[in-house]
């Protein structure tokens, strides 16, 4: 017996319903990106492994998919890997194409990425990211536009969210004032898990990573800092008074929150000092978006990176970007039943016929309707009407245009609205108007 076909764990097939819904997400996000002047690029699925390694931290490097070289010169070819995210390939692209780019460069990408992670709900090995970045400017207007984009995308999708904001300079300052400046990466990796594993487990991991009991104890009041955004920033100014980098992070957040207030952003925003974002390349503001009505991890995340292109030979170029996780957004929209019902079928009308003459008649009408950008199907053979109606019902096509001898004689069709069952004769002009 032939083995039943399958696909690798952590990957999925997408049928016609899933693709209609996914394209709804992609089109919504893309339209908002374009609204702010961002333009689309694409990069290859694979990169040289040297491009990817060392950019995502120790844990990220372990999740890279490596590609085995093949061919006569395989031993001499550079090792390759599937891209882990879209930001590092973007930095490589900027350096490689610097002569063709006008800075600041505002780009977006909607492509799949791969991570050798343990598959679970909301976490896949192959998934799509929708990235938007601006590179070549230090202005916090970049951060503000990302906040505005987050607000508009989730308003259009109908998902209630909270945007969590922090600054990696503040985290560096915290590491300084608790006496562990060399442990900044260990601290950020550990506290980034706070909402997943809890404070006791985070403290245990900090100890395992070499932080002294005194340093862990000194960190607790900072992790538990409460109050309004203004109160938290005021408290941080006192806590970080002896840390130049920490105070710079506070100043950047004060400016960003001032811009947010001045532009009337209505998004639910929280200053979250436990937000760390595990990727090592972040140097300034960091963002994470969580759905308020669904139990799932972050659905959008990103931040400021000051020298990512430097590793490719183009130093001192600052950028900021954010990534929308299309697959998690899909899960949230599904759980909350927020997809528009009309997505189920792109086809607006199906022509159902009784014979060959009627079929030829329907083809002329279909051509005329398609010229008006109306999606049309003609059932391919004049079989039993029940079968043709069943096809329309299965595909959730809202209208069926029935063509028989009487309809042809009047140069009309019998139009049936599937939801109500109502039928009426219609001319081609009337059909165009209805559809």
Residue pairs with C-beta under 8 A, 6 or more apart in sequence:
7 13
8 125
9 119
9 125
10 117
10 119
10 124
10 125
10 126
11 124
11 125
11 126
12 124
12 126
14 22
17 343
17 344
18 330
20 343
20 344
20 345
20 346
21 330
21 333
21 334
21 339
21 343
22 128
22 326
22 330
24 339
24 340
24 343
25 130
25 157
25 326
25 329
25 330
25 333
26 110
26 128
26 130
26 326
28 153
28 156
28 157
29 110
29 130
29 153
29 324
29 326
30 40
30 108
30 110
30 130
32 149
32 152
32 153
32 156
33 40
33 108
33 130
33 132
33 149
35 152
36 106
36 132
36 145
36 148
36 149
37 106
38 106
38 107
38 108
38 132
38 134
39 106
39 107
39 108
40 107
40 108
40 109
40 110
41 90
41 93
41 107
41 108
41 109
42 109
42 111
43 83
43 86
43 89
43 90
43 92
43 93
43 109
43 111
44 83
44 89
45 82
45 83
45 111
45 112
45 114
46 67
46 80
46 81
46 82
46 83
47 80
47 81
47 83
47 88
47 89
47 92
48 78
48 79
48 80
48 81
49 64
49 66
49 78
49 79
49 80
49 81
50 78
50 79
51 88
51 89
51 92
51 312
52 64
52 81
52 83
52 84
52 88
53 61
53 64
53 81
54 61
54 311
55 84
55 88
55 279
55 280
55 281
55 308
55 311
56 63
56 64
56 84
56 85
56 88
56 278
56 279
56 280
57 185
57 189
57 278
57 279
57 280
59 189
59 278
60 84
60 278
60 279
60 280
62 116
63 84
63 115
63 116
63 117
64 81
64 82
64 84
64 115
64 116
65 81
65 82
65 114
65 115
65 116
65 125
66 79
66 80
66 81
67 79
67 80
67 81
67 82
69 75
69 77
69 79
69 80
71 77
82 113
82 114
83 89
83 113
83 114
84 113
84 114
84 115
85 113
85 129
85 131
85 279
85 323
86 109
86 111
86 113
86 129
86 131
86 323
87 131
87 133
87 281
87 305
87 308
87 321
87 323
88 281
88 308
90 107
90 109
90 131
90 133
90 135
90 321
91 135
91 305
91 308
91 309
91 311
91 312
91 319
92 312
94 101
94 105
94 135
94 309
94 314
94 317
95 309
95 312
95 313
95 314
96 312
98 314
103 135
103 136
103 137
103 317
104 134
104 135
104 136
104 137
104 142
105 134
105 135
105 136
106 132
106 133
106 134
107 132
107 133
107 134
107 135
108 130
108 131
108 132
108 133
109 129
109 130
109 131
110 128
110 129
110 130
110 131
110 326
111 128
111 129
112 126
112 127
112 128
112 129
113 126
113 127
113 128
113 129
114 125
114 126
115 125
115 127
116 125
117 123
117 124
117 125
119 125
121 296
121 331
122 296
122 297
122 327
122 328
122 331
123 297
124 327
127 325
127 326
127 327
128 325
128 326
128 327
129 323
129 324
129 325
129 326
130 323
130 324
130 325
130 326
131 302
131 321
131 322
131 323
131 324
132 146
132 149
132 321
132 322
132 323
133 319
133 320
133 321
133 322
134 142
134 145
134 319
134 320
134 321
135 309
135 317
135 318
135 319
135 320
135 321
136 317
136 318
136 319
137 318
138 318
140 252
140 255
140 256
140 259
140 285
141 259
142 304
142 319
142 320
143 256
143 259
143 284
143 285
143 304
143 320
144 256
144 259
144 260
144 263
146 287
146 302
146 320
146 321
146 322
147 163
147 256
147 260
147 265
147 267
147 269
147 287
148 263
148 265
149 322
150 161
150 163
150 267
150 287
150 289
150 300
150 322
151 163
151 265
151 266
151 267
153 324
154 160
154 161
154 267
154 289
157 329
157 333
157 338
158 336
158 338
159 291
159 293
159 299
159 329
159 332
159 333
159 336
159 338
160 268
160 291
160 292
160 293
161 267
161 268
161 289
161 290
161 291
161 292
161 299
161 300
162 268
162 269
162 270
162 289
162 290
162 292
163 267
163 268
163 269
163 270
163 287
163 288
163 289
164 269
164 270
164 272
164 275
164 287
164 288
164 289
164 290
165 253
165 256
165 269
165 270
165 271
165 272
165 275
165 285
165 286
165 287
166 253
166 271
166 272
166 273
166 274
166 275
166 276
166 285
166 286
167 249
167 250
167 252
167 253
167 284
167 285
167 286
168 188
168 249
168 276
168 277
168 282
168 283
168 284
168 285
168 286
168 303
168 304
169 245
169 246
169 248
169 249
169 252
169 283
169 284
170 236
170 240
170 246
170 249
170 250
170 253
170 273
171 184
171 187
171 188
171 249
171 276
172 181
172 184
172 243
172 245
172 246
172 249
173 240
173 243
173 245
173 246
173 247
173 249
173 250
174 187
174 219
174 222
174 239
174 240
174 243
174 246
174 273
175 181
175 182
175 183
175 184
175 187
176 240
176 242
176 243
176 245
176 246
177 218
177 239
177 240
177 242
177 243
177 246
178 214
178 215
178 218
178 219
178 222
179 212
179 214
179 215
179 218
180 187
180 211
180 212
180 215
183 209
183 210
183 211
183 215
185 280
186 206
186 209
186 210
186 211
187 206
187 211
187 219
187 276
188 276
188 277
188 278
189 209
189 276
189 278
190 202
190 205
190 206
190 209
191 202
191 206
191 219
191 223
191 274
191 276
192 274
192 275
192 276
192 277
192 278
193 201
193 202
193 205
194 202
194 223
194 274
195 274
196 297
197 205
199 220
199 223
203 216
203 220
206 215
206 216
206 219
207 213
207 216
211 219
222 239
222 273
223 273
223 274
225 232
225 235
225 236
225 273
226 232
227 235
229 257
229 269
229 270
229 271
232 271
232 273
233 250
233 253
233 254
233 257
233 271
236 246
236 250
236 273
237 247
237 250
239 246
240 246
240 247
240 249
240 250
241 247
249 284
252 284
252 285
253 271
253 285
256 285
257 269
257 271
260 269
268 292
272 288
275 286
275 288
276 286
277 286
277 288
277 301
277 302
277 303
281 305
281 308
282 303
282 304
282 305
283 304
283 305
283 306
283 307
284 303
284 304
284 305
284 306
284 320
285 303
285 304
285 320
286 301
286 302
286 303
286 304
287 300
287 301
287 302
287 303
287 322
288 298
288 300
288 301
289 298
289 299
289 300
289 301
290 296
290 297
290 298
290 299
291 299
291 332
293 332
293 336
294 331
294 332
294 335
294 336
296 328
296 331
296 332
296 335
297 328
298 325
298 328
299 324
299 325
299 328
299 329
299 332
300 322
300 323
300 324
300 325
301 322
301 323
301 325
302 320
302 321
302 322
302 323
303 320
303 321
303 322
304 318
304 319
304 320
305 318
305 319
305 320
305 321
306 316
306 318
307 315
307 316
307 317
307 318
308 317
308 319
309 315
309 317
309 319
310 316
310 317
332 338
333 339
342 398
344 395
344 396
345 395
345 396
345 397
345 398
346 375
347 375
347 376
347 377
347 395
347 397
348 374
348 375
348 376
348 397
348 398
348 399
348 435
349 369
349 374
349 376
349 377
349 397
349 398
349 399
349 400
349 401
349 415
349 431
349 435
350 376
350 377
350 378
350 379
350 388
350 391
350 392
350 395
350 397
350 399
350 400
350 401
351 362
351 365
351 366
351 376
351 377
351 378
351 379
351 400
351 401
351 403
351 413
352 379
352 385
352 388
352 389
352 392
352 400
352 401
352 402
352 403
353 359
353 361
353 362
353 378
353 379
353 382
353 388
353 402
353 403
353 404
354 382
354 385
354 403
354 404
354 405
355 382
356 382
357 405
357 408
358 382
358 403
358 404
358 405
358 407
358 408
359 378
359 381
359 382
359 403
361 403
361 408
362 378
362 401
362 403
362 413
363 378
365 401
365 403
365 413
365 428
365 431
366 376
366 377
366 378
368 428
369 376
369 428
369 431
369 432
369 435
370 376
372 432
374 432
374 435
377 397
379 388
379 391
385 402
388 400
389 400
392 400
392 418
393 418
396 418
397 418
398 417
398 418
398 419
399 415
399 416
399 417
399 418
399 434
399 435
400 415
400 416
400 418
401 413
401 414
401 415
401 416
401 426
401 431
402 413
402 414
402 415
402 416
402 423
403 413
403 414
404 414
407 413
407 414
407 425
410 425
411 427
411 428
412 425
412 426
412 427
413 425
413 426
413 431
414 423
414 424
414 425
414 426
415 423
415 424
415 425
415 426
415 431
415 434
416 422
416 423
417 423
426 434
